Amino acid sequence: MAEGRRMKGVEGGAGGGDGEQRDEDTREELELALSLGRRGWHLPPRQEPAPRSLNWTVAFSEWNPDAAGSSRSAESVLGPQPVPSVRLGGMLERVILEGPHAGGSAEAGWEDADEEDGDRDLLNKRLIVRSFGEDSPQHSGANASSFGSESPFLPVSRERVHFNLSRCPEHELEFGLSLFPKDDGNESSRDAKNERVNHAEKSGGRNSEDVGIRMDLSDDLLHLIFSFLCQKDLCRAGVACKQWRSASMHEDFWRCLKFENTRISLQNFVDICHRYQNVTDLNLSGIINAEALVLEAIMFLRHLKTLTMGKGQLGEAFFQALAECPLLTTLAVSDASLGSGIQEVTVNHDGLRKLHILKCRALRISVRCSQLQILSLKRTGMAHVSLNCPQLLELDFQSCHKLSDNAIRQAATACPLLAKLDMSSCSCVTDETLREIASSCPNLSVLDASNCPNISFESVRLPTLIDLKLLSCEGITSASMAAISCSRLLEALKLDNCSLLTSLSFSDGGGCPMLRSLILDNCESLSMVELNSSSLVGLSLAGCCSMTFLRLLCPNLQNVNLDGCDHLESASLCPVGLETLNLGICPKLNVLHIESPNMSILELKGCGVLSQASINCPSLTSLDASFCRQLVDDSLTCTAEACPLIEHLILSSCLSVGIDGLSSLHCLHKLTLLDLSYTFLINLKPVFDSCPQLKILKLSACKYLSDSSLDALYREGALPMLVELDLSYSSIGQTAIEGLLACCTNLVNVNLNGCTNLQELVCGSDDCSPVDIPVDLCPPDSAPVKSEEISERSGCLLEVLNCTGCPNIKKVVIPSMANYLHLSKINLNLSTNLKEVDLTCSNLYTLNLSNCSSLEVLKLDCPRLTNLQLLACTMLQEEELESAISLCSTLEILNVHSCPKINALDFGRLHAVCPHPEQSHRII
């Protein structure tokens, strides 16, 4: 019984075996002795310390019951009790300084800074700590005791807390919790205390910071900090000092008792409730004997407002005892067995507002609560339910599989004010029940009847519905839509996985004029959707794999999802409020009409059979029509005229686009990126004439381009703003490439990957000189080019040159006279016939010559080169490599893997070649 009368602090006592010790990680027994503060609690008798052991004793002054506010009747009932122990863990490190010695004793005490102020002056208290083995002013030499009751350093008290350090694990102490609201014992004055402390500091020769910690947290600040702690942490904090003890006992922290999944004895729980009778929130979820706890302490819970129970058995006595809590408004019970199994469980409470009975087991449940507004019986196994709740607004029968159709009908119709009903996964519900509910509950606005296979909704009229969910209702057909359209206030409709739904049409005049959200996902038989709604904002048709026709007249539509609409052939979205749209997931789309004033991004990538496209989107900035092989010039012309703000236009693999379509690009004054890769273009003059402001031009894999196709670029100064040109895998010849590199000095990035006609790359010839930018080709909104800017740009601006996989290139020479001052990266990977590389580039950082299996001559004058890749250069000699890297003073990475003519065991010579040995090198 002594154990039962303790309010247990944070964890169970010592000695419970390995199994109990493992359980402490998940279920700690709550001991809250600090919450009571009663006189008459007796600690275990003090044990004399064993030789060479550490014994720590802290003595508190005598307990004053009058100052604490506790009654003597409580003292007489409870009687003297031992104080339990608590494992404090790392909390001790915040309040105690350990000395460097292994043995001896430590002295610690809380002393008042002002005797007259008493416990109210907690701001000036400080912890005085003596290191183990250090002599106190009153205890020195062989006569020094282990800090017992005779020590004047702490006031003498009849109640003490013993800390036996010798039996504690490292960094862990057991504290006897007996925290009292007031200490009336003898206390030393501040002067005397300071004198003793100073004497101790001087005599011990120790810095004052090593023996004392001042803790001057104000009460308000401490209260704020403690407000973030749970009850267990409050207990741990309460053993630190008198100020923390007093703060942790504040009633504000004990109004909500959260004991879920916590072991707590019956007497401890009663003591807590008796101490804190203003508790408003109590959580006993996960406690097997929760019913016994509540029944025993119900007399102290008259201010309780919220009660949470879970697991175990709750009989009729529990629900009857709830009448003792007149202020109770919320009751939640989960995963519990209700009643005896053969009798009806009755919940009768006049003040209850919310009742949640979740995943419980009962035979019959009767709820008679005159003020109840929310009732949830989700996943509760019961055969019958009776409701007498005239004020009920929300009712949840989700997954109540045992309830019959008649039981659900009687329960719902008994609630005339019902506004929200969830009977999803109640497979027995029929249309008749819905009709009865519609007539008995005129205010019903939210209904969830998902996974109810017997519902067709054809003869149901619910004019006040706002939110309707009919997911996976096999009986929903196109005829059901006529009944649903009578819900003039409907805003959200979900019809996911309604396999018999074949067509859908709504309109402002025909029905649902307030509809904002419509979800028709995975309606696999749905073939036609036609909507005319000024209120619709979101539409989802994901997984409607049979839909072939879509017509939307929804000017405020902002989101549409067409993922998985693989058979959509015709789509008309005129008008809509969409900002982005992706139709690339509709490979069979043939006809498209879009009118959207807000759309900025449109993706038609992969619409391979799209032949008719009318796009009227004046705010469109990006159009991706890749692989639209049947997109004709007329469609492109109409789009360019209607969308003048397009900046990025991707026409890759648009094989039907010709000269007329490209000529229409003159309407796109802001076009900066044009991708014509994988097309059959021969003449690029329409592009040069229509897009003078173009910055990026991609002509990859244009097999029918000739050298003359690019004459305007390097002979006439076409596209003066061009900075990136991609001619990879094209048929461009040697002459055109040399002319581009020599004359188009504004180019920054050039891609010549896979160009079979490129045989050698010798830069710096005098065949062509840089072409000045024609004034009439400058963008109209650009500023005039100053003479000093022209001189700065007179050199070549090329930074990246990619020639990967050029099978016929044999020689690459870039001398200093080429003036490639900005060239930083060259990639010649997989050029298998390349034999000679001679580079003089002052700013080159990366050079990739991997898999150049014919490379024999390598000359480099690149002082900033840091990365040189020579993987599988099988013909390169070691002497040639040493000579090449001798002028690369900043080389960091050298890859010579699979180079058989380079000695893999003599990398020291390669290190020595570099002029700066302090540079960190990585040779692979």
Secondary structure, DSSP 4 states (H G I P E B T S, - for coil): -TTTTS---SS--S--HHHHHHHTTT-PBP--GGGT--TTB-PPPPPPPPTT--EEEEEEPPB-HHHHT--HHHHHHH--BPPPEEE-GGGHHHH-PPPS-SSS--EEEEE-S-TTTGGG--TT-EEEEE-TTPPPSSS-GGG--SS-TT-TTS---SEEEEEEGGGSPTT--EEE----S-B-S----HHHHHHHHHHHHHHHT--GGGTEEE----HHHHHHHHTT--HHHHHHHHTS-HHHHHHHT-GGGGSEEE-TT-B--HHHHHHHHHH-TT--EEEEET-TTHHHHHHHHGGG-TT--EEEEESSEE-HHHHHHGGG-TT--EEEEES-EESSSSSEEEEE-SS--EEEEES-B-SEEEEE-TT--EEE-TT-B-SEEEE--TT--EEE-TT-TT--HHHHHHHHHT-TT--EEE-TT-TT--HHHHHHHHHH-TT--EEE-TT-TT---TT---TT-SEEE-TT-TT--TTHHHHHTT-TT--EEE-TT-TT--EEEEETTTB-TT--EEE-TT-TT--EEEEE-SS--EEE-TT-TT--EEEEEETT--EEE-TT-TT--EEEEEEE--SEEE-TT-TT--EEEEE-TT--EEE-TT-TT--EEEEE-TT--EEE-TT-TT--HHHHHHHHHH-TT--EEE-TT-TT--HHHHHGGGG-TT--EEE-TT------HHHHHH-TT--EEE-TT-TT--GGGGHHHHTS--STT--EEE-TT----HHHHHHHHHH-TT--EEE-TT-TT--EEE---TT--PPPPPGGGS-TTSPPPPHHHHHHTSS----EEE-TT-TT--EEEE-GGG---S--EEE-TT-TT--EEEEE-TT--EEE-TT-TT--EEEEE-TT--EEE-TT-TT--HHHHHHHHTT-TT--EEE-TT-TTS-TT-HHHHHHHSS-TTS--EE-
